[in-house]
């Protein structure tokens, strides 16, 4: 290659980087982009005209919140939409992969006699749900706060609406999918039948499993669930545009709470992800802005937006080059995870220990909530415990127990912490008659949270451990 050709190639790269994209090798490979308008409430017609002239395909029209998702095989596409504020790659959002231990199947518990040994509740797995105790949900239930008239949108891998603990509460008429399967078609929002771990079904059960004399109970057992599939079960990932479209849909269809147990760590200086998709510092800023647009849109329509802080054990006060999206975007409550160690042996143990996997940092975390710990006490590593007639390795009882297709499972992660917060928020909303603005929901969460001693906003706990009712608890 001549010196002149090398200089020209470098100039092409520099122009593409300044536009906020990374160049492709050439035409023929279709790539996804997010076009971001200068307004968070509309996209000018001139932008659509420029997209059309550039030969790009509009995949998702999110213009009501200032966004358009497109695909193009033109490596210089970004430069051809000058009327947009920015054009950024539509990056992958990987489906969360928490630690999981599959428990009993529905078939194995079908004939079980109600009445666990401790609570005497007819939902016989309530004794396994230390998270219910940690957020003081039962006291709220006794006061009539069960999430009635509230809708929780679960943006995830779909939700099994046939599970007996969820069937009563899933709003099939509101549930939908934005995730593509391996053929490029929109997949069904309901997971396939079977007995296996499904992330969205587990999350939904934590938030709003019904009080139905069977199995588990959600934090808000009378709240309704809107299943919004944004993470492909076939592909194992989603795209930011799918999540953004899910946020728009949930807000437009009456969600009071948007639960996002998902997210990705990004380098604010740019990097390449596991799939080989590269992004720049400008892309990260623009993607953060896109989520801020969507959060503002949702909040304006009455939806409180809650997301996982992530499971990478990042201390953002030290790793200042990193950001977690969507949880770090303005208008979104970021949740860290707490839990017990050795709970199966000692039920009165501290339920509020920091989970070592949980991301944290000053100004990043809004609240902490039960997500389970991955720490093992020396006695529990190789021993078996029995709680509520369920036998398992002792350490898994420190995880969060909930629904999966065909049965139940334990899992641990900030994904499990978020629905505890969503359930408590739904309790507040239900008590207010089914309508409570996001600022008021957040004010209640702050007012009732259990705070670490002598601290106002903690790098790990944020404003404190979310709590359904006022009470003093140790840290």
RODO-2510 file (C-alpha; in nm, 4 decimals, decimal comma):
residues 475
     n   res          X          Y          Z
     1     x     0,0000     0,0000     0,0000
     2     x     0,1334     0,3457    -0,0903
     3     x     0,1981     0,6143     0,1701
     4     x    -0,0865     0,8199     0,0191
     5     x    -0,3340     0,5289     0,0583
     6     x    -0,2338     0,4797     0,4211
     7     x    -0,2960     0,8497     0,4941
     8     x    -0,6367     0,8359     0,3248
     9     x    -0,7325     0,5262     0,5241
    10     x    -0,6359     0,6948     0,8497
    11     x    -0,8443     0,9985     0,7544
    12     x    -1,1489     0,7757     0,6965
    13     x    -1,1039     0,6223     1,0416
    14     x    -1,0686     0,9665     1,2022
    15     x    -1,3860     1,0973     1,0369
    16     x    -1,5835     0,7885     1,1444
    17     x    -1,4626     0,8132     1,5028
    18     x    -1,5559     1,1813     1,5219
    19     x    -1,9048     1,0880     1,4030
    20     x    -1,9347     0,8408     1,6887
    21     x    -1,9054     0,5128     1,4980
    22     x    -1,6377     0,2590     1,4173
    23     x    -1,5860     0,1929     1,0427
    24     x    -1,6658    -0,1408     0,8842
    25     x    -1,4423    -0,3192     0,6396
    26     x    -1,6818    -0,2356     0,3581
    27     x    -2,0365    -0,2739     0,2317
    28     x    -2,2241    -0,5970     0,2597
    29     x    -2,2414    -0,6295     0,6380
    30     x    -2,5594    -0,4803     0,7782
    31     x    -2,5078    -0,3022     1,1058
    32     x    -2,7531    -0,1696     1,3635
    33     x    -2,7539     0,1944     1,4711
    34     x    -2,9458     0,4222     1,7048
    35     x    -3,0200     0,7651     1,5628
    36     x    -3,0599     1,0179     1,8445
    37     x    -3,2566     1,3361     1,7868
    38     x    -3,1780     1,6755     1,9354
    39     x    -3,5192     1,6530     2,1057
    40     x    -3,6251     1,3766     2,3437
    41     x    -3,9861     1,4030     2,2281
    42     x    -3,9669     1,3946     1,8479
    43     x    -3,7510     1,3223     1,5456
    44     x    -3,7582     1,5832     1,2637
    45     x    -3,8851     1,4695     0,9262
    46     x    -3,5517     1,5758     0,7775
    47     x    -3,3800     1,3012     0,9813
    48     x    -3,6124     1,0371     0,8369
    49     x    -3,5492     1,1745     0,4896
    50     x    -3,1730     1,1546     0,5439
    51     x    -3,2064     0,7979     0,6706
    52     x    -3,4044     0,7082     0,3596
    53     x    -3,1582     0,8781     0,1230
    54     x    -2,8737     0,6892     0,2902
    55     x    -3,0457     0,3628     0,2019
    56     x    -3,0868     0,2560     0,5649
    57     x    -3,3789     0,0541     0,6970
    58     x    -3,5847     0,1800     0,9905
    59     x    -3,6147    -0,1156     1,2272
    60     x    -3,7880     0,0579     1,5195
    61     x    -3,9535     0,3968     1,5178
    62     x    -3,9043     0,5348     1,8680
    63     x    -3,9578     0,8935     1,7595
    64     x    -4,1929     0,9727     2,0511
    65     x    -3,8845     0,9644     2,2706
    66     x    -3,6419     1,1091     2,0155
    67     x    -3,4897     0,7862     1,8835
    68     x    -3,4866     0,5732     1,5686
    69     x    -3,3289     0,2275     1,5362
    70     x    -3,1980     0,1538     1,1875
    71     x    -2,9778    -0,0907     0,9994
    72     x    -2,7348    -0,0020     0,7242
    73     x    -2,4461    -0,1639     0,5372
    74     x    -2,2931     0,1780     0,4618
    75     x    -1,9774     0,2335     0,6742
    76     x    -2,0264     0,6110     0,6438
    77     x    -2,3937     0,6069     0,7393
    78     x    -2,3513     0,8282     1,0475
    79     x    -2,2160     1,1151     0,8420
    80     x    -2,5240     1,1039     0,6184
    81     x    -2,7666     1,2025     0,8947
    82     x    -2,6378     1,5513     0,9827
    83     x    -2,9688     1,6694     1,1295
    84     x    -2,9476     1,4106     1,4099
    85     x    -2,7744     1,4905     1,7348
    86     x    -2,5810     1,1636     1,7136
    87     x    -2,5676     0,8209     1,5536
    88     x    -2,4365     0,5377     1,7704
    89     x    -2,4053     0,1594     1,7315
    90     x    -2,7006    -0,0414     1,8629
    91     x    -2,4928    -0,2617     2,0910
    92     x    -2,5666    -0,6002     2,2392
    93     x    -2,7122    -0,6448     2,5854
    94     x    -2,6264    -0,9932     2,7063
    95     x    -2,8844    -1,1954     2,8925
    96     x    -2,7876    -1,2125     3,2611
    97     x    -2,6347    -1,5386     3,3769
    98     x    -2,6690    -1,5563     3,7560
    99     x    -2,5557    -1,8458     3,9707
   100     x    -2,8435    -2,0940     3,9584
   101     x    -2,9461    -2,4068     4,1444
   102     x    -3,2635    -2,5704     4,0126
   103     x    -3,5000    -2,6860     4,2866
   104     x    -3,8131    -2,9016     4,2878
   105     x    -4,0407    -2,9431     3,9885
   106     x    -4,4103    -2,8672     3,9909
   107     x    -4,4788    -3,2378     3,9444
   108     x    -4,2906    -3,3203     4,2638
   109     x    -4,4912    -3,0732     4,4741
   110     x    -4,8335    -3,1188     4,3164
   111     x    -4,9698    -3,3141     4,6118
   112     x    -4,7947    -3,1245     4,8854
   113     x    -5,0038    -3,0408     5,1926
   114     x    -5,0011    -2,6635     5,2625
   115     x    -4,8474    -2,5305     5,5825
   116     x    -4,4705    -2,4824     5,6262
   117     x    -4,3226    -2,5355     5,9720
   118     x    -4,2460    -2,1744     6,0666
   119     x    -4,4876    -1,9269     5,9079
   120     x    -4,7885    -2,1594     5,8880
   121     x    -4,8683    -1,9892     5,5588
   122     x    -5,0440    -2,2019     5,2990
   123     x    -4,7932    -2,0946     5,0314
   124     x    -4,5590    -2,3711     5,1426
   125     x    -4,2327    -2,2225     5,0102
   126     x    -4,2639    -1,8917     5,1926
   127     x    -4,0235    -2,0302     5,4535
   128     x    -3,7499    -2,0348     5,1853
   129     x    -3,7961    -1,6655     5,1016
   130     x    -3,5681    -1,4767     5,3391
   131     x    -3,5933    -1,1806     5,0993
   132     x    -3,9570    -1,1312     5,2033
   133     x    -3,8345    -1,0867     5,5598
   134     x    -3,5453    -0,8619     5,4557
   135     x    -3,7782    -0,6075     5,2919
   136     x    -4,0429    -0,6507     5,5632
   137     x    -4,3066    -0,7393     5,3048
   138     x    -4,5279    -0,9351     5,5431
   139     x    -4,5888    -0,6362     5,7683
   140     x    -4,7003    -0,4437     5,4609
   141     x    -4,9342    -0,7294     5,3655
   142     x    -5,0933    -0,7188     5,7080
   143     x    -5,1544    -0,3468     5,6548
   144     x    -5,3327    -0,4220     5,3275
   145     x    -5,0459    -0,3190     5,0986
   146     x    -5,0136    -0,5996     4,8452
   147     x    -4,9650    -0,4124     4,5184
   148     x    -5,3269    -0,4164     4,4066
   149     x    -5,3955    -0,1929     4,1027
   150     x    -5,0228    -0,1708     4,0212
   151     x    -4,8599    -0,3076     3,7041
   152     x    -4,4960    -0,4178     3,6955
   153     x    -4,3395    -0,4455     3,3492
   154     x    -4,0705    -0,7148     3,3524
   155     x    -3,8283    -0,6395     3,0679
   156     x    -3,6433    -0,9682     3,0368
   157     x    -3,6365    -1,3070     2,8580
   158     x    -4,0129    -1,3510     2,8767
   159     x    -4,2295    -1,4877     3,1583
   160     x    -4,4004    -1,8265     3,1924
   161     x    -4,7647    -1,7282     3,2336
   162     x    -4,8684    -2,0912     3,2829
   163     x    -4,6871    -2,1284     3,6155
   164     x    -4,9488    -2,1665     3,8920
   165     x    -4,7813    -1,8947     4,1006
   166     x    -4,7886    -1,6472     3,8087
   167     x    -5,0960    -1,7365     3,6032
   168     x    -5,3281    -1,5207     3,8125
   169     x    -5,1105    -1,2099     3,7834
   170     x    -4,9638    -1,2101     3,4318
   171     x    -5,1535    -0,9757     3,1996
   172     x    -5,1347    -1,1702     2,8743
   173     x    -5,3278    -0,8941     2,6984
   174     x    -5,0475    -0,6473     2,7766
   175     x    -4,7491    -0,8785     2,7357
   176     x    -4,5418    -0,8694     2,4178
   177     x    -4,2001    -0,9313     2,2665
   178     x    -3,9380    -0,7153     2,0979
   179     x    -3,6694    -0,9847     2,0931
   180     x    -3,5702    -1,1643     1,7744
   181     x    -3,5098    -1,5364     1,7570
   182     x    -3,2259    -1,7018     1,5629
   183     x    -3,4130    -1,6580     1,2333
   184     x    -3,4706    -1,2846     1,2817
   185     x    -3,8391    -1,3239     1,3667
   186     x    -3,9941    -1,1852     1,6857
   187     x    -4,0018    -1,4637     1,9424
   188     x    -4,2973    -1,5468     2,1644
   189     x    -4,2964    -1,3611     2,4971
   190     x    -4,3830    -1,6878     2,6723
   191     x    -4,0910    -1,9302     2,7174
   192     x    -4,1201    -2,2823     2,5847
   193     x    -4,2714    -2,5454     2,8177
   194     x    -4,0315    -2,7527     3,0253
   195     x    -3,8458    -2,7597     3,3538
   196     x    -3,5460    -2,5266     3,3338
   197     x    -3,4180    -2,1885     3,4494
   198     x    -3,5682    -1,8864     3,2780
   199     x    -3,4459    -1,5495     3,4013
   200     x    -3,7650    -1,3520     3,3418
   201     x    -3,9876    -1,6081     3,5128
   202     x    -3,7617    -1,6076     3,8187
   203     x    -3,7635    -1,2264     3,8337
   204     x    -4,1422    -1,2063     3,7912
   205     x    -4,2015    -1,4480     4,0785
   206     x    -3,9884    -1,2438     4,3165
   207     x    -4,1855    -0,9297     4,2371
   208     x    -4,5406    -1,0562     4,2115
   209     x    -4,6052    -1,4291     4,2541
   210     x    -4,9656    -1,4680     4,3692
   211     x    -5,0770    -1,5479     4,7227
   212     x    -5,2613    -1,8579     4,6042
   213     x    -5,2065    -2,1277     4,8699
   214     x    -4,9268    -2,2755     4,6599
   215     x    -4,5520    -2,2364     4,6202
   216     x    -4,3946    -1,8934     4,6707
   217     x    -4,5322    -1,5416     4,7249
   218     x    -4,4068    -1,2272     4,5547
   219     x    -4,3294    -0,9043     4,7382
   220     x    -4,6434    -0,7544     4,5805
   221     x    -4,8692    -1,0596     4,5416
   222     x    -5,1629    -0,8672     4,3974
   223     x    -4,9688    -0,6605     4,1449
   224     x    -5,0064    -0,7483     3,7783
   225     x    -4,7147    -0,8508     3,5571
   226     x    -4,6604    -0,7144     3,2067
   227     x    -4,4084    -0,9464     3,0401
   228     x    -4,1965    -0,7579     2,7851
   229     x    -3,9462    -0,9843     2,6112
   230     x    -3,6328    -0,7842     2,5185
   231     x    -3,3624    -1,0521     2,5508
   232     x    -3,3580    -1,3327     2,2948
   233     x    -3,3670    -1,6784     2,4480
   234     x    -3,2278    -1,8256     2,1269
   235     x    -2,9474    -1,5740     2,0707
   236     x    -2,8657    -1,5250     2,4374
   237     x    -2,8589    -1,1463     2,4049
   238     x    -3,0662    -0,8449     2,3108
   239     x    -2,9895    -0,5015     2,1686
   240     x    -3,0150    -0,1631     2,3316
   241     x    -3,2915    -0,0710     2,0856
   242     x    -3,4983    -0,3706     2,2011
   243     x    -3,4690    -0,2567     2,5620
   244     x    -3,5496     0,1023     2,4679
   245     x    -3,8518    -0,0121     2,2680
   246     x    -3,9617    -0,2194     2,5667
   247     x    -3,9398     0,0856     2,7908
   248     x    -4,1505     0,2859     2,5450
   249     x    -4,4102     0,0094     2,5176
   250     x    -4,4361    -0,0417     2,8935
   251     x    -4,4812     0,3298     2,9551
   252     x    -4,7428     0,3572     2,6797
   253     x    -4,9419     0,0619     2,8144
   254     x    -4,9814     0,1617     3,1759
   255     x    -4,6813     0,0160     3,3568
   256     x    -4,6340     0,1706     3,7011
   257     x    -4,2927     0,0111     3,7477
   258     x    -4,0398    -0,0915     3,4817
   259     x    -3,8142    -0,3717     3,6085
   260     x    -3,4876    -0,4142     3,4150
   261     x    -3,2777    -0,6944     3,5590
   262     x    -3,0248    -0,6545     3,2797
   263     x    -2,7376    -0,4364     3,1651
   264     x    -2,3794    -0,4107     3,0440
   265     x    -2,0576    -0,2555     3,1717
   266     x    -1,9081    -0,0127     2,9164
   267     x    -1,5727     0,1618     2,9072
   268     x    -1,6259     0,5379     2,8858
   269     x    -1,3206     0,5645     2,6581
   270     x    -1,4490     0,3022     2,4156
   271     x    -1,3686    -0,0663     2,3709
   272     x    -1,4734    -0,3816     2,1873
   273     x    -1,7205    -0,6202     2,3462
   274     x    -1,7165    -1,0010     2,3482
   275     x    -1,8934    -1,0160     2,0123
   276     x    -1,6273    -0,8005     1,8446
   277     x    -1,8590    -0,4982     1,8288
   278     x    -1,6542    -0,1865     1,8951
   279     x    -1,7652     0,1467     2,0315
   280     x    -1,6077     0,4836     2,1109
   281     x    -1,6256     0,7251     2,4024
   282     x    -1,8809     0,9282     2,2056
   283     x    -2,0924     0,6161     2,1583
   284     x    -2,1068     0,5571     2,5332
   285     x    -2,2134     0,9173     2,5977
   286     x    -2,4788     0,8925     2,3288
   287     x    -2,6085     0,5564     2,4500
   288     x    -2,6368     0,6981     2,8013
   289     x    -2,8344     0,9871     2,6539
   290     x    -3,0655     0,7443     2,4701
   291     x    -3,1479     0,5679     2,7972
   292     x    -3,1971     0,9044     2,9664
   293     x    -3,4449     0,9975     2,6898
   294     x    -3,6335     0,6706     2,7459
   295     x    -3,6346     0,7064     3,1239
   296     x    -3,7656     1,0618     3,0991
   297     x    -4,0390     0,9407     2,8629
   298     x    -4,1389     0,6594     3,0998
   299     x    -4,1337     0,8764     3,4102
   300     x    -4,3503     1,1377     3,2401
   301     x    -4,6101     0,8636     3,1932
   302     x    -4,5979     0,7554     3,5552
   303     x    -4,3525     0,4638     3,5415
   304     x    -4,0748     0,4288     3,8003
   305     x    -3,7711     0,2789     3,6242
   306     x    -3,5496     0,0367     3,8186
   307     x    -3,2414    -0,1529     3,6942
   308     x    -2,9690    -0,3864     3,8165
   309     x    -2,6309    -0,2355     3,9037
   310     x    -2,4583    -0,5416     3,7545
   311     x    -2,2662    -0,8446     3,8747
   312     x    -1,9064    -0,7615     3,7778
   313     x    -1,7868    -0,6623     4,1288
   314     x    -1,6855    -0,3206     3,9941
   315     x    -1,5975    -0,0463     4,2414
   316     x    -1,6807     0,2553     4,0268
   317     x    -1,4945     0,4822     4,2672
   318     x    -1,1743     0,3054     4,1654
   319     x    -1,2629     0,1853     3,8171
   320     x    -1,3585     0,5328     3,7009
   321     x    -1,3306     0,4332     3,3346
   322     x    -1,6393     0,2133     3,3575
   323     x    -2,0141     0,2732     3,3454
   324     x    -2,3060     0,0310     3,3684
   325     x    -2,6022     0,0808     3,1370
   326     x    -2,8897     0,1251     3,1640
   327     x    -2,8624     0,1542     3,5442
   328     x    -2,6227     0,4512     3,5413
   329     x    -2,8390     0,6609     3,3088
   330     x    -3,0235     0,9586     3,4623
   331     x    -3,3770     0,8799     3,5786
   332     x    -3,3085     0,5112     3,6506
   333     x    -3,2745     0,3669     4,0029
   334     x    -2,9683     0,1413     4,0265
   335     x    -2,9915    -0,1503     4,2719
   336     x    -2,7095    -0,3392     4,4439
   337     x    -2,7461    -0,6811     4,6093
   338     x    -2,7337    -0,7979     4,9700
   339     x    -2,7966    -1,1284     5,1434
   340     x    -2,7123    -1,3655     5,4288
   341     x    -2,4338    -1,6198     5,4754
   342     x    -2,5310    -1,9471     5,6426
   343     x    -2,9020    -1,8658     5,6649
   344     x    -3,0169    -2,2282     5,6407
   345     x    -2,8323    -2,3079     5,9634
   346     x    -2,8952    -1,9755     6,1347
   347     x    -3,2227    -1,8127     6,0186
   348     x    -3,1659    -1,5132     6,2507
   349     x    -2,8367    -1,4244     6,0829
   350     x    -2,7719    -1,0850     5,9242
   351     x    -2,9679    -1,0618     5,5962
   352     x    -2,7971    -0,7406     5,4838
   353     x    -2,4394    -0,8378     5,4003
   354     x    -2,2877    -0,6967     5,0828
   355     x    -2,2847    -0,9376     4,7894
   356     x    -1,9246    -0,9568     4,6664
   357     x    -2,0294    -0,9706     4,2999
   358     x    -2,2415    -0,6530     4,3136
   359     x    -2,1240    -0,3360     4,1361
   360     x    -2,1135    -0,0266     4,3550
   361     x    -1,9832     0,3278     4,3828
   362     x    -2,0635     0,6632     4,5341
   363     x    -2,3454     0,8299     4,3464
   364     x    -2,4154     0,5148     4,1429
   365     x    -2,6423     0,3127     4,3740
   366     x    -2,9931     0,4205     4,4730
   367     x    -3,0801     0,1268     4,7011
   368     x    -2,9708    -0,2203     4,8037
   369     x    -3,2074    -0,5199     4,8072
   370     x    -3,2018    -0,8984     4,8489
   371     x    -3,0082    -1,0603     4,5657
   372     x    -2,8334    -1,3398     4,7515
   373     x    -2,4691    -1,3872     4,8424
   374     x    -2,2090    -1,6039     4,6721
   375     x    -2,0036    -1,6389     4,9904
   376     x    -1,9762    -1,9802     5,1490
   377     x    -1,9375    -2,0327     5,5203
   378     x    -1,6848    -2,3022     5,6002
   379     x    -1,9543    -2,5316     5,7404
   380     x    -2,1819    -2,4987     5,4384
   381     x    -1,9482    -2,5759     5,1480
   382     x    -1,9979    -2,9530     5,1517
   383     x    -2,3019    -2,9961     5,3736
   384     x    -2,6706    -3,0454     5,3048
   385     x    -2,9497    -2,8573     5,4811
   386     x    -3,3278    -2,8945     5,4863
   387     x    -3,5613    -2,5960     5,5056
   388     x    -3,9390    -2,6207     5,4570
   389     x    -3,8937    -2,9889     5,3644
   390     x    -3,6610    -2,8926     5,0783
   391     x    -3,3157    -3,0499     5,0851
   392     x    -3,0211    -2,8830     4,9097
   393     x    -2,6607    -2,7781     4,9578
   394     x    -2,6624    -2,5400     5,2542
   395     x    -2,5112    -2,2457     5,0665
   396     x    -2,7869    -2,2248     4,8027
   397     x    -3,0369    -2,1218     5,0697
   398     x    -2,8454    -1,7896     5,0806
   399     x    -2,9654    -1,7306     4,7232
   400     x    -3,3112    -1,6124     4,6153
   401     x    -3,5834    -1,8729     4,5670
   402     x    -3,8469    -1,8150     4,2999
   403     x    -4,0417    -1,9522     4,0048
   404     x    -3,9079    -2,1052     3,6830
   405     x    -4,0905    -2,2894     3,4040
   406     x    -4,2050    -2,6196     3,5480
   407     x    -4,0949    -2,5529     3,9053
   408     x    -3,8644    -2,3496     4,1282
   409     x    -3,4997    -2,2523     4,1570
   410     x    -3,2501    -2,0497     4,3543
   411     x    -3,0479    -1,7770     4,1838
   412     x    -2,8204    -1,4975     4,2971
   413     x    -2,7439    -1,1623     4,1362
   414     x    -2,8432    -0,7981     4,1215
   415     x    -3,1108    -0,9252     3,8813
   416     x    -3,2832    -1,0767     4,1850
   417     x    -3,2453    -0,7574     4,3889
   418     x    -3,4342    -0,5377     4,1400
   419     x    -3,7734    -0,7171     4,1632
   420     x    -3,7667    -0,6847     4,5419
   421     x    -3,7546    -0,3077     4,4906
   422     x    -4,0163    -0,3237     4,2156
   423     x    -4,2471    -0,5172     4,4465
   424     x    -4,2092    -0,2668     4,7295
   425     x    -4,2705     0,0195     4,4846
   426     x    -4,5849    -0,1592     4,3657
   427     x    -4,7026    -0,1828     4,7273
   428     x    -4,6734     0,1942     4,7627
   429     x    -4,8475     0,2524     4,4304
   430     x    -5,1309     0,0140     4,5131
   431     x    -5,1846     0,1800     4,8508
   432     x    -5,2195     0,5125     4,6687
   433     x    -5,4982     0,3754     4,4516
   434     x    -5,2855     0,2627     4,1597
   435     x    -5,1289     0,5954     4,0708
   436     x    -4,8194     0,7443     4,2320
   437     x    -4,5668     0,9587     4,0475
   438     x    -4,2060     0,8343     4,0220
   439     x    -4,0725     1,1211     4,2394
   440     x    -4,3182     1,0258     4,5152
   441     x    -4,2312     0,6561     4,4838
   442     x    -3,8618     0,7418     4,5160
   443     x    -3,9316     0,9702     4,8125
   444     x    -4,1110     0,6847     4,9913
   445     x    -3,8323     0,4406     4,9115
   446     x    -3,5803     0,6845     5,0596
   447     x    -3,7941     0,7626     5,3633
   448     x    -3,8496     0,3983     5,4580
   449     x    -3,5091     0,2577     5,3594
   450     x    -3,2883     0,1121     5,6297
   451     x    -2,9712     0,3220     5,6173
   452     x    -2,6188     0,2242     5,7167
   453     x    -2,5300     0,3922     6,0446
   454     x    -2,3727     0,7406     6,0336
   455     x    -2,4023     0,7644     5,6559
   456     x    -2,6416     0,9478     5,4311
   457     x    -2,5691     0,7988     5,0895
   458     x    -2,3472     0,4923     5,0984
   459     x    -2,1378     0,3734     4,7988
   460     x    -2,2847     0,0242     4,8281
   461     x    -2,6246     0,0652     4,9987
   462     x    -2,7117     0,3998     4,8406
   463     x    -2,9980     0,5460     5,0438
   464     x    -3,0258     0,2137     5,2255
   465     x    -3,1829    -0,1323     5,2014
   466     x    -3,5302    -0,0997     5,0543
   467     x    -3,8031    -0,1634     5,3095
   468     x    -4,1799    -0,1884     5,2871
   469     x    -4,2370    -0,0598     5,6416
   470     x    -4,0325     0,1532     5,8849
   471     x    -3,8069    -0,0554     6,1077
   472     x    -3,4523    -0,0533     6,2420
   473     x    -3,2343    -0,3355     6,1186
   474     x    -2,8632    -0,4117     6,1727
   475     x    -2,5941    -0,3931     5,9069
***
